[in-house]
Amino acid sequence: MNRVIHPIEQESFRRLRARLDTSYFPALTRAVVERVIHSAADLEYASDLVLDEAELVRAHAALHDGAPVVVDVEMVAAGITRRETVCRLKDARSGPGMTRSAHAVRLAYEDVGPGAIWVIGCAPTALEELLTLDASPALVIGLPVGFVGAAESKAALRESGLPAVSNVSEKGGSAVAAAALNALLYHPTSKETL
């Protein structure tokens, strides 16, 4: 099913491309960079995001083959279109040494097992907890925001060797994390381009 793009979105992307040359990025990297920038109106994401095209290609295939999508908070889920997500935050409890967000990651992993796509846009502790599990994710979109633990959790994600979309700075958030996933959802598969 082809996505109908609203004229406001078309104009927004035209203006983005007039201000920033993204043509040198590989296809999926470009899609993610542009959609993240569009979601935040922040051109600095072009140099702040850390992406690998080969990882995005594999994640794109997994996503379109039905890999489950897990989110850390309902705000991320609300921003993801065209796909159901798993969010266990409302069932989670905090306890000694574990935040509610971290517990939600454990609960979600029990639901989906390995091979999921994880989209973390709020809680650094959710990302930190994911890194302790043997989750074998198809992709981790790790874009939590904040002054405490956000940049550090994203650095740990990059150091883990897991396939990932992250950024270097403290910025991030639910909207940009959802945008990164939407970029992969919206990008056509080879079957759709035939």
C-alpha positions in Angstrom: 0.0 0.0 0.0 1.5 3.3 -1.1 1.5 6.0 1.5 -0.2 9.3 0.6 2.0 12.2 1.6 0.3 15.4 2.6 1.4 18.6 0.8 2.6 20.2 4.1 5.0 17.2 4.6 6.2 17.5 1.0 6.9 21.2 1.4 8.6 20.6 4.8 11.0 18.0 3.2 11.6 20.4 0.2 12.7 23.1 2.6 14.8 20.7 4.7 16.7 19.6 1.5 17.1 23.3 0.4 18.9 24.0 3.7 20.8 20.7 4.0 22.3 18.5 1.2 21.4 14.9 2.2 21.9 13.5 -1.3 25.3 11.9 -0.4 23.8 9.6 2.3 22.9 6.1 1.3 19.2 5.5 0.8 18.1 4.2 4.2 20.5 6.4 6.1 19.1 9.4 4.2 15.6 8.4 5.0 16.3 8.1 8.7 18.3 11.3 8.9 15.7 13.4 7.0 12.8 12.0 9.0 14.5 12.6 12.3 15.5 16.2 11.3 11.9 16.7 10.1 10.5 15.5 13.4 12.6 17.9 15.5 13.3 20.7 13.0 16.9 20.3 14.0 19.5 20.1 11.2 22.2 19.2 13.7 21.0 15.6 13.7 22.7 15.2 10.3 26.0 15.1 12.1 24.8 13.8 15.5 23.2 10.6 14.4 25.3 7.4 14.2 24.0 4.9 11.5 25.2 2.0 9.5 23.6 1.5 6.1 24.1 -2.3 6.1 22.5 -2.6 9.5 19.6 -0.5 8.3 19.1 -2.7 5.2 18.9 -5.8 7.4 16.6 -4.1 9.9 14.4 -2.8 7.1 14.0 -6.3 5.8 13.2 -7.7 9.3 10.7 -4.9 9.9 8.9 -5.6 6.7 9.0 -9.3 7.3 7.0 -8.8 10.5 9.7 -8.4 13.3 7.9 -7.2 16.5 8.5 -3.5 17.4 9.0 -2.8 21.1 8.9 0.7 22.5 9.9 2.1 25.9 6.9 4.5 26.3 3.5 5.1 24.9 4.7 8.4 23.5 7.0 6.5 21.1 4.1 4.1 20.3 1.8 7.1 19.5 4.3 8.4 17.0 4.7 5.1 15.1 2.3 4.8 12.3 1.3 1.7 10.2 2.5 -0.8 12.9 1.4 -2.2 16.2 3.9 -2.0 19.0 4.7 -3.7 22.3 4.9 -1.4 25.4 4.9 -2.9 28.8 5.4 0.2 30.9 2.0 0.3 32.4 2.6 -3.3 33.7 6.1 -2.5 35.1 7.1 -1.7 38.7 10.1 -0.1 40.0 12.1 -1.7 42.8 15.5 -1.7 44.4 18.1 -1.1 41.7 15.5 -1.1 38.8 13.5 1.6 37.3 10.0 1.1 36.0 11.3 1.6 32.5 14.0 -1.1 32.9 11.4 -3.5 34.3 9.2 -2.8 31.3 12.1 -3.8 29.0 12.4 -7.1 30.8 8.6 -7.7 30.5 8.6 -6.9 26.8 11.5 -9.2 26.1 9.6 -12.0 27.8 6.8 -11.3 25.3 8.8 -10.9 22.0 12.1 -12.8 22.5 15.0 -12.3 20.1 14.8 -10.6 16.8 12.7 -7.6 17.7 13.2 -4.0 16.8 13.5 -1.9 19.9 12.7 1.8 19.9 13.8 3.7 23.0 13.2 7.4 23.0 12.6 8.3 26.6 14.4 6.4 29.3 18.2 5.8 29.4 17.6 3.1 31.9 15.4 1.2 29.4 18.3 1.2 27.0 20.8 0.2 29.7 18.5 -2.7 30.7 18.2 -3.9 27.1 22.0 -4.1 26.9 22.0 -6.5 29.8 19.7 -9.0 28.0 20.6 -11.5 25.3 18.0 -9.9 23.1 19.7 -10.4 19.7 17.7 -7.5 18.3 17.2 -6.8 14.6 17.8 -3.2 15.5 17.9 -0.9 18.5 16.8 2.7 17.9 18.4 4.1 21.0 17.6 7.8 21.2 16.7 8.5 24.8 16.9 12.1 25.9 18.2 13.8 29.1 21.1 15.2 31.0 21.5 12.1 33.2 22.6 8.9 31.4 21.3 9.6 27.9 24.6 10.2 26.1 26.3 7.5 28.2 23.6 4.9 27.4 23.9 5.6 23.7 27.7 5.3 23.9 27.2 1.9 25.6 24.8 0.9 22.8 27.4 1.8 20.2 30.1 -0.1 22.1 27.9 -3.2 22.4 28.2 -4.0 18.7 24.4 -4.4 18.4 22.8 -3.0 15.2 21.8 0.4 16.1 20.6 3.9 15.4 21.9 6.3 18.0 23.2 9.8 18.4 26.2 11.3 20.2 24.6 14.1 22.2 22.1 14.2 25.0 19.2 15.1 22.8 16.7 12.6 21.5 13.2 11.9 22.6 10.0 10.0 21.7 9.3 12.0 18.5 12.8 11.4 17.0 12.9 7.7 18.0 9.4 7.2 16.4 10.6 9.1 13.3 13.6 6.9 12.9 11.4 3.8 12.9 8.8 5.5 10.6 11.6 6.2 8.1 12.2 2.4 7.8 8.4 1.7 7.7 7.8 4.3 4.9 10.8 3.3 2.8 9.6 1.0 0.1 10.7 -2.7 -0.1 12.1 -4.1 -3.3 8.7 -5.8 -3.8 7.0 -2.4 -3.7 9.4 -0.8 -6.2 8.9 -3.5 -8.8 
